[in-house]
Amino acid sequence: GKLTALRELALRRTAQRVDAQMIDYMRAHAIQGPWEAGERSLVAVDERPGSVALVRYARRLADKLRASWAAVHIETARSSTLSNIERDRIAEALRTAERLDGEAVTVPAVSVADGILEYARANNFTQIVLSKAHRSRPAEFLRRSPALEIIRRADNINVHVVPDQDTEADDGELARLLGQFHPSRDYRAYVGSAIYTLAA
């Protein structure tokens, strides 16, 4: 049993070293990934309460695929508005990934979808694990979720979407999005719009 465990460990270390050498080669020659040499799993974490559970799911998936894995947090302009509690959730998720033998990284980007896809392709990840909140249709209409954007642009990268159970946060997100709009208080504009609509 010990010899079998040591052999498994040696094979994993060898696979990790080959993956690292291949990534270095791809970067040196400006080759766009991923290459189908071995499975690599990437989990995206954010400020929502379910991030630690998502990291544990990604670890189980990586074990099932016998794949190396990493957790990434994408820092955007919105990150500066996060509360201390939300920042602690992100830090705890990244620490959990490190405790579970995964890699934890933070990457700045213009948008979450751009950051995840660019990092995944640059590091030859073949699997992406995301959480998708149960957002209402108005919220989706106002702003497309990063999960849908990543699915649309993932090409040959497999995307696993894990539902987020935190519906209260979704209501707060919708309220925050609606709060960004400042409708006119001149009700004559609404009356005029209604008349033009009826006339049309």
C-alpha positions as CSV (number, residue, x, y, z in Angstrom):
1,G,0.0,0.0,0.0
2,K,2.8,2.4,0.8
3,L,4.6,1.6,-2.4
4,T,1.4,2.3,-4.4
5,A,0.9,5.6,-2.6
6,L,4.5,6.6,-3.3
7,R,4.1,5.6,-7.0
8,E,1.0,7.7,-7.2
9,L,2.7,10.7,-5.6
10,A,5.7,10.4,-8.0
11,L,3.4,10.3,-11.0
12,R,1.6,13.4,-9.9
13,R,4.8,15.3,-9.3
14,T,6.1,14.2,-12.7
15,A,2.8,15.4,-14.3
16,Q,3.1,18.7,-12.5
17,R,6.6,19.2,-13.7
18,V,5.8,18.4,-17.3
19,D,2.8,20.8,-17.1
20,A,5.1,23.6,-15.8
21,Q,7.6,22.9,-18.6
22,M,4.9,23.0,-21.2
23,I,3.5,26.2,-19.9
24,D,6.9,27.8,-20.0
25,Y,7.3,26.6,-23.6
26,M,3.9,28.0,-24.6
27,R,4.7,31.4,-23.1
28,A,8.2,31.5,-24.7
29,H,6.7,30.8,-28.1
30,A,3.4,32.8,-27.7
31,I,1.3,29.7,-28.1
32,Q,-2.4,30.2,-27.3
33,G,-3.8,27.5,-24.9
34,P,-5.1,25.2,-23.8
35,W,-3.2,22.2,-25.1
36,E,-4.8,18.8,-24.4
37,A,-1.8,17.4,-22.6
38,G,-3.4,16.9,-19.2
39,E,-6.3,18.1,-17.2
40,R,-5.9,21.4,-15.2
41,S,-8.7,22.8,-13.2
42,L,-9.3,26.5,-12.4
43,V,-11.9,27.7,-9.9
44,A,-12.9,31.4,-9.7
45,V,-13.7,32.8,-6.2
46,D,-15.4,36.0,-5.3
47,E,-16.9,37.8,-2.3
48,R,-20.1,35.6,-2.1
49,P,-20.5,33.3,0.9
50,G,-20.4,30.1,-1.1
51,S,-16.8,30.6,-2.3
52,V,-15.2,28.2,0.2
53,A,-17.7,25.5,-0.7
54,L,-16.9,26.1,-4.4
55,V,-13.2,25.6,-3.7
56,R,-13.9,22.3,-2.0
57,Y,-16.0,21.2,-5.0
58,A,-13.1,22.2,-7.3
59,R,-10.7,20.1,-5.2
60,R,-13.0,17.0,-5.5
61,L,-13.3,17.5,-9.2
62,A,-9.5,17.8,-9.6
63,D,-9.1,14.6,-7.6
64,K,-11.6,12.8,-9.8
65,L,-9.8,14.0,-12.9
66,R,-6.3,13.4,-11.4
67,A,-5.6,17.1,-12.3
68,S,-3.6,19.9,-10.9
69,W,-5.8,22.9,-9.9
70,A,-5.8,26.5,-8.8
71,A,-8.1,29.1,-7.3
72,V,-8.1,32.6,-8.8
73,H,-9.7,35.9,-7.7
74,I,-10.1,38.6,-10.4
75,E,-9.6,42.1,-9.1
76,T,-11.6,44.7,-11.1
77,A,-12.4,48.4,-10.4
78,R,-15.4,47.2,-8.4
79,S,-13.1,45.4,-5.9
80,S,-12.3,48.7,-4.2
81,T,-16.0,49.0,-3.1
82,L,-16.0,45.6,-1.3
83,S,-16.6,45.6,2.4
84,N,-14.2,44.1,4.9
85,I,-16.5,41.1,5.3
86,E,-16.5,40.4,1.6
87,R,-12.7,40.8,1.5
88,D,-12.4,38.3,4.3
89,R,-14.5,35.8,2.3
90,I,-12.2,36.1,-0.6
91,A,-9.1,35.6,1.6
92,E,-10.6,32.6,3.3
93,A,-11.4,30.9,0.0
94,L,-7.8,31.4,-1.3
95,R,-6.4,30.2,2.0
96,T,-8.6,27.1,1.8
97,A,-7.3,26.4,-1.7
98,E,-3.7,26.5,-0.4
99,R,-4.6,24.2,2.5
100,L,-6.1,21.7,0.0
101,D,-2.8,21.7,-2.0
102,G,-4.1,24.0,-4.7
103,E,-2.5,27.2,-6.0
104,A,-4.1,30.6,-5.0
105,V,-3.6,33.7,-7.2
106,T,-5.1,37.1,-7.6
107,V,-5.2,38.6,-11.0
108,P,-6.1,42.2,-12.0
109,A,-8.3,42.6,-15.0
110,V,-10.8,44.9,-16.7
111,S,-13.7,42.4,-16.1
112,V,-14.1,39.1,-14.3
113,A,-14.8,37.2,-17.5
114,D,-11.7,38.6,-19.3
115,G,-9.4,37.9,-16.4
116,I,-10.5,34.3,-15.9
117,L,-10.3,33.4,-19.6
118,E,-7.0,35.1,-20.2
119,Y,-5.5,33.4,-17.1
120,A,-6.9,30.0,-18.0
121,R,-5.6,30.2,-21.6
122,A,-2.2,31.5,-20.5
123,N,-1.7,28.7,-18.0
124,N,-3.2,25.8,-20.0
125,F,-6.3,25.2,-17.9
126,T,-8.8,22.8,-19.4
127,Q,-11.5,23.1,-16.8
128,I,-13.1,26.2,-15.3
129,V,-15.3,26.0,-12.2
130,L,-17.7,28.9,-11.5
131,S,-20.7,29.7,-9.3
132,K,-23.7,31.3,-10.9
133,A,-26.1,33.2,-8.7
134,H,-29.8,32.7,-9.1
135,R,-30.3,36.2,-10.5
136,S,-33.7,37.4,-11.6
137,R,-34.3,38.3,-15.3
138,P,-34.2,42.0,-14.7
139,A,-30.8,41.7,-13.1
140,E,-29.6,39.6,-16.1
141,F,-31.0,42.1,-18.5
142,L,-29.2,45.0,-16.8
143,R,-25.9,43.2,-16.7
144,R,-24.9,39.8,-18.1
145,S,-23.4,37.5,-15.5
146,P,-19.7,36.6,-15.8
147,A,-20.6,32.9,-15.9
148,L,-22.7,33.4,-19.0
149,E,-20.0,35.5,-20.6
150,I,-17.3,32.9,-19.9
151,I,-19.5,30.0,-21.3
152,R,-20.1,32.0,-24.4
153,R,-16.3,32.6,-25.0
154,A,-14.8,29.5,-23.5
155,D,-14.3,27.7,-26.8
156,N,-12.5,24.4,-26.0
157,I,-12.3,24.9,-22.3
158,N,-14.8,22.9,-20.2
159,V,-16.9,25.1,-17.9
160,H,-18.6,23.7,-14.7
161,V,-21.3,26.0,-13.3
162,V,-22.3,25.3,-9.7
163,P,-25.5,27.0,-8.5
164,D,-25.1,29.6,-5.7
165,Q,-27.6,29.1,-2.9
166,D,-27.3,32.7,-1.6
167,T,-30.5,34.2,-3.0
168,E,-30.5,37.1,-0.5
169,A,-27.3,38.4,-2.1
170,D,-29.0,38.2,-5.5
171,D,-31.8,40.5,-4.3
172,G,-29.2,42.9,-3.0
173,E,-27.3,42.8,-6.3
174,L,-30.5,43.7,-8.2
175,A,-31.2,46.6,-5.8
176,R,-27.7,47.8,-6.2
177,L,-28.0,47.7,-10.0
178,L,-31.3,49.5,-10.0
179,G,-29.9,52.1,-7.6
180,Q,-27.4,53.1,-10.3
181,F,-30.2,54.5,-12.4
182,H,-31.6,58.0,-11.6
183,P,-34.9,58.4,-13.3
184,S,-36.3,61.9,-13.9
185,R,-38.7,63.2,-11.3
186,D,-40.5,65.2,-13.9
187,Y,-43.7,63.1,-14.4
188,R,-44.6,65.0,-17.5
189,A,-41.9,63.0,-19.3
190,Y,-43.7,59.8,-18.3
191,V,-47.1,61.1,-19.4
192,G,-45.6,62.2,-22.7
193,S,-43.9,58.8,-23.3
194,A,-47.3,57.1,-22.6
195,I,-49.1,59.3,-25.1
196,Y,-46.5,58.7,-27.8
197,T,-46.6,55.0,-27.2
198,L,-50.4,54.9,-27.5
199,A,-50.2,57.0,-30.7
200,A,-47.7,54.6,-32.2
